[in-house]
Amino acid sequence: MKAKVLIVEDQFIEANNLKLILKKAGYIVFPIAHSVNDALEIMERQTPEIVLLDIRLQGDLTGIDLAQSLREKNIAFVYLSANSNKQILDLAISTKPYGFLVKPFREKDVLVMLDVAWYLHRHNQESVSRVYDHTGIGSDPLPGDELPKIIGESSNFLEVLKNVGIVAPSETSVLILGESGTGKELIAQAIHHISSRRAKPMIVVNCAALPANLIEAELFGHEKGAFTGALQKRIGKFEQADGGTIFLDEIGELPPDLQVKFLRVLQEREIEPIGGQKRKINVRVIAATNRRLEEEMAAGRFRMDLYYRLNVFPISLPALRERKEDILLLADHFLKVYANKENKTITGLADPVIKAMLGYSWPGNVRELENLMERSVLLANGPVINVLRLPVNTMKGNLADIEDRLKTMTENERDHILAALEQCDWKIYGKGGAAELLDINASTLHSRMKKLHIGKKITPKNTDR
């Protein structure tokens, strides 16, 4: 039986189109809510299982305000948006929606997003075991599979594995986010190898490494004689991946004109080689970036429609400094790998080395740790690593100092709001107020201030407004 859906959208035509799409697909659709208050009244009488939620609504309250309530009630929700404002996007993302649908809505996109959101909501517990079973973590891998070795026991990394297990068996495009060196390609390999496409190739393309004038030919191919120097036909990466998976690393580096063509591949599943005819392909797309695509989109460097097409199922990889429980596990693994390669016997790390490793911020993440362990094995004169050659400028200070320099998203949001309030002399509403400066609804700002425990200190001359 299909899920019960509540549409919260103040534009009649868009809301009605959504309702027709969902009813045709067999969903149970509640009466349309045009404001947060409408939605709350409907939910007092009946409880939806999924809410499609516009960000900007009639009245003072926004979809982001309602999202907080939905999260507390454990109701799945997907945002409806045509907004590329970075601050609004950051606030929306902080509420942890199951996805975004970009206006105008395509029927296929709506149904795929609902399927993914509903699946995620119902299957939050099954997926870690699936990833462990298929990646050799704690069990033998499937016969014939050459699976990447994934190491990690920290809670935030297990959350990543859970999401891999959820999305891998589907055909959904995946966007992997994370700093350089966090293992984005390894996660992409795991998704491919657990999927039904594992017998077909996974083609890896580093968008940042391709010259701008060759990217189109590399991705889509070209016919013989299509341009000067095209002496023979070239099969592009997408066609090479037909039936399998293509992994586009550093997708944020893709030039705007190529983003348009890539969007067509995602939507129509067809490519057009240079000098050739359009042809259908059957390929799954996994993309990755170390950039904040919301900022790129707000700056006009990344297409909003492409962002929302890719962002159906994002997987965010934690930096190594955010999964400290895994540092020694990874170090032990790399020590064994490189000790075996160099025919050396290495039994472990000295206590001062362990302390230094746990107090280091690892700006290069797992890749830096691997390189450091390889170098330490080469330089080792005995069975124990007694010296750790960390970069000099990052070894100063203790762990607390390092953590002070690295703030959470919540801390950054709080500091940003406080700075705006100070600049506006703590005026929230109206012309010249903090809400106007931050380009958000005043009620939303007030809600965030309450959640983040932001309040003006009382002074002898209190001028709160």
N, C-alpha and C positions, 0 to 999 in steps of 0.2 A: 504494500500500500504506500502511495506517495505521501510525502510530508505535508503538514499544514503550514501554509505560508501567509505571512502578513506583509503587505506592501505599504511602506511609509514614504509617500512621494506627493509633493504638492502640485505637480504639473499633471493636469488631467489626461492629456493625450499619452504621455509617457507611461503614466500609471495604468491606464486602460490597456495599452499595448502589452505591458508586462502581464497583466491579468489574463488577457486572451492567450498569450504564449503558454502560461502556466496551466491554465484550465485545459487547454488542448493537449498538454503533456500528461494530464491526469493528476495534477496537484490540487489539493484542497485550498482554495484561496479565500481568506477572510475579507470583509469589507475594507476598502482602501482607506488608510489614515492619511490626512493631509498635514498633520502637525504632531508634535510629541504628545500633547494632551489627548488628541484623538486616539493615538496608539495606546496610551495608558488606559483609556476608558475601554477600548476593545479588549485589552489583555486582562482587565478585571473580570470580563465575562467568559473569555475563552483564551487558552494559552497556545500560541503558535510554536512550531518547532524550528522554523527558520524565518528570519525577518530580512527583507530587502529594504535597505535604509538609505534614503537620501541624506546628504550632509546638511544642505541648506533647506530649511523648511519654513512654513508659515509660523509666525509667532516669535517669541524671544528665545525659545530653546531650539537647539540644533540636533541633528542626528547623532553627533558625538556625545551630547548630554544623555540621550536615550540609550546609547551603546553601553554606558556605564551600568545602567539598570539591567540591560539584557545580559551583560556579563555576570552580574550578581545572581541572576535567575537561571544561569546556565542555558540560555537560549542562543542558538547559533545565529549569526548575522553577517550579511554581506553588504558593503557600501555601494550605493549608486552614485557615481560622480562624474563630473566633467571639469573638475577643478584641479589645477596644477600648482596652486599656491603651496609653497614648501611648508610653511608653519601649520596650515590646516592639514596637510598630508601627514606631517609628523604627529599631530594630535590624534588624527584618525588611526594611524598605525599603532600608536601607544595603547589603544583600546583592544588590540589583538582581534581584528575581524578575521573571518575565514577567507576574505578576498575582496576584490573591487570589480565592479562592472562599469565600463566606461559608456557614457551616452554618446550617440544614439545606440540603442541596444540591438544586437543581432540575436536572432532566436537561438542559433547554435551556441553562442557564447553564454547566453543566459542559462541554458539547460546544462551545459558542461559545468559551469560554475556552481550551480545548485547541487549537481551530483557530487562534485568534489567536496563542497561544504558539508553536505549531509553525511557523506562517507566519513570525513574527518571527525565530525561531531560524534558519530556512533561508534567509531573504531579507534578510540584513543588508547586502548590498553593492549591491542594485539600485536602491534607492529615491531616492538623491540625484539621480541623472540624471533620474529620472521627474519629480521636483519641478522641476528646472531646465528640463526640456523643456516643462512645462506652465505655468510662472510667468513665462517670459520672461527668466530669469536666464541669460544666455549664449546664448539662442536665441529665435526668434520664438514667441509664444504660439499656441495652437491657433486656427484661424480662427473668428471670431465670439465668442470668449471675451473677456470684460472681466475680466482677472485682476489681483489686487493686485500692486503692485510690491514685491517682497521683496528686501532688500539685506543682504548679509552673507557674509563669507568665513571667519570665525573657526571653529575646529574644533567648539566647542560649539554654534554656531548651525547649522552644517552637519548636526550630529547631529539637530537639531530638524527640518530639512528632510527628512532621511532618514526619520524617523518619520512625517512628513506623507505622504510618498510611499508608505509601507507601508500606512497606515490609510485613506487617502482612497478607494481603489476599493472598500472593503468597506462593510458596513452597520453596523459596530460603533460604539457610542456612544463619544465621545471626551471626556476631561477635560483641559482646558488649564490649567496652573498657572503662576503667575508674578506678580511685583510689578506694581503699577499702572504703565501706560505702556510695558510691554515688547512690546506688539503682539499681544495674545491674539486680538482680533477679526480682525486681518489674517491670522493663521494659520487661524482658523476659515473665513474667506473662501476661502483657498487650498484647504483640505480640500474645501469644497463645490464649488468650480469644477473640481477634478480628478475629482470623483466622477461617477457615472452620473446623479446628480440635478441636474446643473448647469443643465439647461434649466428647472427648476422654481425657485420662490422660496427665498431664504434669509431667514428672519424673525429679526430681532435683538430680544431682550428684555433690558433691564437690570433685573434683579431688585431692585437696591438703590434704583432710582429710583421704584419703584412703591409707592404708599401701601398699607399692610398690608391695609386693608379693600377694596382694589380688585384685588389680585393674582389672586385666583381668577377673577374676571370677565374680567380681561385675558388670562389664560392659557387658560382653558377656555370662555369665552363665557357668555352667558345668554339665556334666552328672554324674549320680551316679557311684562311683568307678573310676572316672577320675584321681584321685590322692589320696594319703593317707589322710584320714579324710573326703573325699567326700562321706558321708554316704547316701546322697539322692541328687536327681536332684535339681539344683538351676536355676531359671529363672533370667537372667541378666537384667540390667536396660534397655538396648536397646529393648529387647523383651517385657518388661513390658510397654514400651512406644509405642508399635506397634499401628499404627493408629493415634497416638497423637504426642507429642513433647517431646524431651529430652533436658534438660538444663544442659550443662556441665560447671560448674563454675570452675574458675582457670584452664583453659585448658593449660596454660603455664607450669603447674606442671606435665603434662603427660610425663612419661618416653619415650625415643626415640623408643623403641621396640613396645610400645603400640600406638605411633603415626602412625606407619605403618599400624596397624590393623584398627585404626580409619579412616585413609585415605581411606582404602578399603570400609568401611561402607559408607563414603560419595560418593565414586565413583560408587560402585556396588550395594549399598543398600542391603547388605547381611552381616550376622554375622556368626561366627564359634565358638560355645561354646567349652570349653575345653573338649576334649574327644568325641565331637559330630560332626555332619555333618553341612556343610554350609546351611543356610536357609535365604530366602528373608525376609526383613522387610520393613514396610512402616512407616517411622518416619521422622519428621522434626527435624533438629539439630540447636539449639541455643547454642553458646559457649560464654564464658566471661573470661576476664583476667584483672588483674591490672598491668601486666607486659607489657613492650614494646617488642612486638614479633619481631620487626625488629632487635632489639639488640640481642634477643635470637637466631634468625635465623643466624645473622652474626657471633655469637659465636659458632654456630654448635649445639646448644641445642634444636632448633626447626626446623623441616623439612620445606624446602622452598616450596615444592609442597603442603603440608598441609596448610601452611600459605596462599597461594594464593587461595586454595579451600575454606578456611573459610572467606577470605577477600573479597568475592563477594559483600557483603553489610555490611560494618562496621558501627556501631553506637557508637559515642564517647560521654560519659556522662561528663558534666562539673563538676569540683569540686565545693563544696558549696561556697568557697571563690570567685568563678567566677560567681556566680549567687546570689549576695547579696540581690537583690530585693526579693528573695524567703525566706530569713532567717526568717523574722518575720511571714510570712504566715505559714511556717512549724512549727515555735515555737508555734503559736496560735493553730494550729491543735493538736500538741502533748500535749499542756497544757489541752485542752478540753478532749482528750482521757484519760489522766491519772488522771485528776481531777474527771472525771466521775467514773473511776475505784476505786478511793479512797474515793468517796462520799464527795468530798470537793468542795467548791465554789471558783473558781479562776477567777478573772475578767481581769487580764492582767499583764503586766510587768512594773516596774518602769522605768522612763527615764534613770537613770544611768545604769540600767541593759541592756536596749535596746542599749545604746551607746557602752557598753562593748561587746555585742554580734556582733554588726556591725563592731567593730574593731578587732575582733578575727579571726585568720586564719583558724580555723576548720580543722585541719589535719585529723580528723576522719570523716569528712563530715556529711552527714545527720544522720548516725548512732550515731555519737557523740552528735549531737544536740538532738536527741530523748532521749538518755540516760540522758543528762543533764536536760532536761525538766521533765523527770520522777523523777529524784532525787530532783529537785527543788520543785515539787509538794509534795513529801513526807516530805520535810523539812519546807514547808510553814506554818506559824502561822496565816496568815491572807489572805484576798482575793487578795492581790497584791504581786507578787514576787519582793522582794526588794534586795535580795542578789543572786549573780551568782557566783558559785564556779568553776571558770575556772582554769585550770592548771596554777600554779604560774609562771613557766618559760616562758609561752607564753603570759602572760598578760602585760609584760613590753613593752614599746614602743607604738607608735600610729599606726594608720592605714597606714600611709605613709611608716613607717618602715617595716610593714608586707609586703606591696606591693613591696617594694624595694627588698625583699628577694625572691620574686616570679616573675620570668621573663617569658615573653611570648616566644613561639617557635621562633618568628621572632627575638626577642632580643637575644636569645641564639644562633641562627644561625649567627647573626651579630658579636657577641662576639667571636664565634668560628673562623670565617673567619679572623677577626682582629688579633687574636692570631697567626694564621698560617702566616699571612702576616708579622707580627712583627718578628716571628721566622726566616722567609726567607729574612729579610731585605727588604721587599716589592717587592721582585722579584716574578712575577706571572708566566711567561712562562719558559719552558725549564727545564733542569736538576737542581734539588735543589730548584725549584720554588714552590710557594704556591699551585698551581694546582696539582703538583705531590704529595705534602705532603697530600693534601685533597683527592687525588685519584679521581679527576674530570677533565673534559675537561677544558682547559684554557679559552675558549670562554664562557663556562657556568659560570665559576668563575667570569669572567669580567661582565657578565650579572647580576649575583647576587649582585656583588659589586655596580653596577649602581642602581639596584632596592633598595638596602639597604642604598644608599647614603654613601658608603664607599670610602673615598679618602684620600691619604696621605697628612698630613699637610705640607705646604711649609716652608722650613727652609732655612737659608742662603746657606747651601750646599745641594742643591736638587739633589738627586741621584735616582729619579724615573726611573723605567725600564719598 
